Amino acid sequence: MKKKITTSDLAIYGGTPAFAEPLHVGKPNMGQSKDFFARVNDIMERRWFSNNGRYVQEFERELCKFLGVKHCIPMCNATVALEIAIRALELKGEVIIPSFTFIATAHALQWQEVTPVFCDIDPVTHNLDPVCVEKLITPRTSGIIGVHVWGRPCAVETLSEIAKRRGLKLMFDAAHAFACSHNGKMIGNFGNAEVFSFHATKFFNTFEGGAVATNDDALAAKIRLMKNFGFQGLDNVIYIGTNGKMTEISAAMGLTSLESKNQFISVNRANYYTYQQHLENIPGVRLIDYNDNEENNYHYIVLQLNDKEAKISRDQLLAILSAENVLARRYFFPGCHRMEPYRSYFPHAGLLLPETESLTTSVLSLPNGDTVSKETIKSICELIRFSINNSDEIRAFRLN
């Protein structure tokens, strides 16, 4: 990237992309490869690849210790973990969730013929608005699933009070929130259960994986049965189940990632503050903030754009960044309610989701992680500043 950008430098004007290699939002973090391969070699020697082997058991113990929970049950992925938790809690009828979430939150319900009822969000926190939740409760409602978007906790106490008073189950999709806390307590300790994602795009990964955390012994016992076909001992199936087991290789990656989690967080935190510094005073641009009094993973660098002040739309800015090899992402565009089958089931849902509709057109997630240097971040921010300062000229071009 040149120190001084001019219009002719931009790839959309026929220039060379600012970055030779694509900068991805979700490039995986890696721990110490030598430690990982030592575990892999041990797995190969043992020839125990799945079915609750040594490394899955160790990984579960370490997760429980880190989170301060009684149970944190590793799974093959977070979607299956959601499905099993939903079924174990016997959710049925209707369950209230945000539309501003990854589609798996809704699909995990619909897959089991439970109707997701889309609720609007708080424009500041980007999480479920408890006032809207209360309005959507009907005799068919059996539960609420909050999503800790960007790793920032939901209104846990208010949602818990509503669920208790209305006789509802309460779950949290904590896919973004591993290693984050609320009032000094780690996410994983709230509601009836919380579900983590350890997908490769998350700050902490097991290649592919997830987990269900709970402090409810009976629920944990039920989930353990369900994730292993309902087996209780050899040849003794006592409950309906599926295959949600995590492999030994994934658990080995999880243990290796756990050992490096503080380093991952340190890099993310430094990157976040570098972005904050260089995005300051750009018209119409705001970086979402984190509560420094709590534990955060700082994985999501989320820019919120006010197109009236910036005089450029989020999608125009995305097109410019993409042309320059900065592969930013829209979250959670266009909202679950605008995806199938939900847009056919609920064609007018957007009328009840004004904050969701607004947010899906204004947020952009920027590259983070240990492959993104401070100089790269500075260059990305200079590109954003230039694009907004020259928005009148840029708007004259058709950006695909």
N, C-alpha and C positions, 0 to 999 in steps of 0.2 A: 504494500500500500504506500503510495506517495505521501509525503508529509502534507502537501497542499493539494486537495482534491479540486479538480475542475470538472465542468459538465462533460467534457469530452473523454474524461477518464472512465465514466460509467459504461458498463457493458451494454446497457440498454440503448446507448447512443453509438454503439459500434466499437467501444473500447475493449480492452482486455479485462477479464474479471479481476477484481482487487486481490482475491486470494486464489492461488494456484490450485490448492486442494480444498475440497468442500469441508466446511465447518459444520458438524452435525450437533443438534441439540442433545441427542441421547447417546453419544459415544460411550461405550461401557467403561466403567472404572475397573481396574485390575489390582489385586493385591500382589504379594510377593510370589512370582511364578514358581520359584524353586520350592517354596513350601507347599504350593498347590500340587506340583508334580510329585513331590514326596508322598503326599496323601494318595494320589492317583496310583502310584506304583504299589503302595500298600494294598489298595483296593484290588488291583490286578492280581497280586499275589494271594490275597484271601479268596478271590473269586466270589465275592458276595457283593452284588451290584445293586440290589434293591431289597424290598421287604424288611425295612426297619433294621438296617445294618448298623455297624459300629458308628459310622460317621453321622448318620441321621440322628441317632440317639445322642451323640455328643453335641451336635448342632442344636437340637431341641433344648438340652440342658443349658447351653450357653445363651440361647435366646431368652429363656425364662429368667436367667440370672441378670442379663442386661436390662430387660424390660421390667423386672420386678413383678412378674405375673406367675400364677400357679401353673398355667399350661400355655404353651405356644407350639402348636402342632404343625410341623412342616408338611407342605403339599406340593404336588407337581406344578401347579400354577395358581395364581390368585383367582381366576375365574371359577375353577373347580372348587377352590376354597370357599368362595362366595356361595356357590350352589349348595355345597354340603352344609354350610352354616345356616343358610335359609331353610333348608329342609329339616335340619336338626332342631331349629327353633319352631318348626311347624307353622311357618308363615303361610298364609293363604288369603284368598279374596283380593284385597288391595294392600299395597305397601307404598308409603310415601317416600319419594326420593327426589333429589335435584335432577333437573335435566342437564345442568352444567356439570357433567361428569363423563368419564369414558363409557362407551356404549356397553361394556361388560356389566356394569352395575345394573342396568335395565335388563339386559339379556339374561342374566343369572336368575332373575325373577320370571320373566316371560317364558323361558325355557321350561319352567316348572308350572306353567299356567297360573302364575300369580301376576296380577295386573300392577304394573308400576304406575303410580299416580305422580305426575311431575309437578314439583313445587318450585316456587321462585326462590331466589337467593338474596342475601344481604349484599348491597352494592359495594360495601366496604370490605367485608370479610370474604366474599365470594362463596360462602357456605350457606346451607339451608337457613332460610328466614323462619324462626319459630312461630312468628305471628301468622305467616302463610300456612305453616304446617297445621296449626290448630284449626284453621278454616277448612282444611281439606279432609279432616277426619269424618268418616261415616260409619254406619254399623258394619260395613264390610272391611273396614281397616283393621289389619292385624299387627302392623308394625311400621317402624320408621327406620330407614337406612340413611344416616348422615355420611357425608364424604368430607374428609379433612383435606380440602383442596390446597395445593401447593405445600402441604405439610402443616398448614396453619389450622389449629383445632376448631372444630365446630363449637356452637354454643352448647357445650356438653351438659351443664347443669340445667339449663332451661329445657332442653330436649328430654333430659332424664325426668324432670318434673312432669312434663306433659305426658310422657309414656307411662309413668307410674299412675298418674291421676286418671288416665283414660284406659288403663289396662292393656297397654300395647307393649310388644317386644321392641327393643332398641338395639340396632347394630350400627357399626361404623365401618365404612370402606376407608381403610387407612393406607391405601396403595401408595400415596405420596409421603406418608408420615412416619416411616421407620426412623428411629432415633430422634423424634420430636417429643416435646412434653407439653403438658397443660397443668398449670398451677403446681409445677414442680413434680408432677407424676407423669411417667412415660405413657405416651399413647400406646394402647394395647390393654389398658386397665379399665376402659370405660364401656358402658352399655352391657348387654348380655354377651357380646363378642365383638372383636375387631379383626378385620382381615387385611393382611399385608401382601404387597406384591414384591417379589424379588426378581422381576424381569430384568433383562440385560440393560434396559433403558433407565432403570432406577439407579439412584446413587449407590445403593447396596444391592448386589445381585448374586444369584446362584446359577447364572446363565438363564434359566427359566425356573420359576418357582413362586411359592407363596406360603402363607401360614395363617392359621386361625388362633388368635390369642383370647383367653377367657380365664376368669377366676372361679367359674362355676364347674365344680367337679363332675356333676351329673351330665352337664352338657358336653364337657370334654370327653367323657367316656363314650357318649353317643357318637360324637364326631370321629373318634378313633375307630369305632366299629364301621361307620359309614364310609370312611376313606379306604377301607380294606375289605370291600365286598360284604361286610357284616360278619366277618369271621371273629369268633372268640375262641382262640386256641385252634388246634389242628382239626380240620374236617368238621368244624362245628359252627355253622352259620346261624346266627340268632336274630339277624336284622337285615333289612334291605340295604344295599350299599353299592358303591362304585369303586373305581380305581383312582384314588387321589394321592397315591404314595409318591414321595420324593425319592429320587435315586441317590445312591452313594456319591456319584460324581458331583451332582448338584450340591449335596451337603458339604463335600470337600471344598467346593468353591465358596459356599456360604461361610465356612469356618475361616478360610483364607481372607475373605472380605471383612469378616468381623475383626480380624487382627489389624486391618488397615483402615477401619472406619473413621478413626480420629483424623488420620491423614486426609481421607476423602473430604471430610467436613471442613478441615482447615483450608484446603484448596478452594472449596466451594465458597466458604465465607470470604476469603481474600478476593476471589473473583467478583462476588456480589458487591463488595465495597468499592472495587475498582470500577465496575459498571456505574454504581451510584455516583461516584466522583465525576465521571466523564459524561454522564447523561444529564448532569445538573444544568438547570436554566435553559433547556431546550424547550421551545414552545409546544405545549400540548402533550408532553411526555412525562409520565410518572412511573417510577419503578415501585412495584408492590413492596411493602415493608415487612420485616420480621421483628418479633418481640425478643430483644436481646436478653431479657430476663428469663427466657425459656430456652430449652434445648431445641435447636433447629438443624436440619441437614443442609439448608441453603441450596438445595439442588435446582430449584426453579428460579431462573432469572426472568421475571415476567414484566414486560413493558406494557403499560396501558396507555392507549393513544386517544386523545380527544381530537377528533378530526376537524372540528371547527376552529380550534386554536392552532393546530398543526397545519391546517389547510392541505392535508393529504390524508387519504384513507389508510386504514390498517393494511388492506390488501394491496394498495399501491406501494406502500413501504415494503411489504413482504416480497413483492415482485422485484423491486430494486435489490433488496438483500439477496434474494435467490440468484439473480443474474450475476451478482458479485461473489457467488459461492458461499454465502452465509445462509445456511439452510435453517432458518428460523421456523417456528411452527405456530399455527393457530390452535388455541385450546378454548373450549372443546367444541369446535366448529363442526356443524352448524347448531349443535344442541341435540340431545337424544330425541326430543320431540319432533325434530325435523328429519329423522332417519326412519327407515322402515324396520318393523311394521308400524311404528308408532305414529308416523305422520298420516297413515291411512286410518288407523284406529281413532286418533284424536286430531283431526285436521285443523281445529281452531285452538289448540293448546297454547299457541304463542300469545293469544290475547290475555292469558292469565300469567304470562311469564315475561313481563316487560324488562326486568333487570337482566334476566338470562339472555333475552334477545339482544340487548345492548352490549352485554359483556362479550358474547361470542363474536362480535364484529369489531372489538376494540383491543383485545389482548394478543400479545405476541411473546412467545418464549424464545429466549436467545441462548446461544451455545455456552456451555459451562463444562467444568471438569478439568482434569489434569492435563488434557491435550490443548487447552486454551490458555495462551500466555497473556500477561498483562499488556504487552504491546499489541497483541491481536485484539484484545478487548478495546483498547484505546482506538484502534483503527476502525473497529465495528461502530463505535460510538461517533467517531468523526464522520463516518459514512451516513449514519442516521441524522446527525446534525446538518450535514450538507444537504441531504434530501429534503429536510423540512425547511431549511432556510431558502432553498431554491424550488419550493413546492409549486409556485405559479408556473414556472417553466416546465417542470416535470409533468404537471397535470395536462399540459397541452399534448402530451404523447399518449398513445394507447399502450397501456402496460398489460401484458398478457400473463 
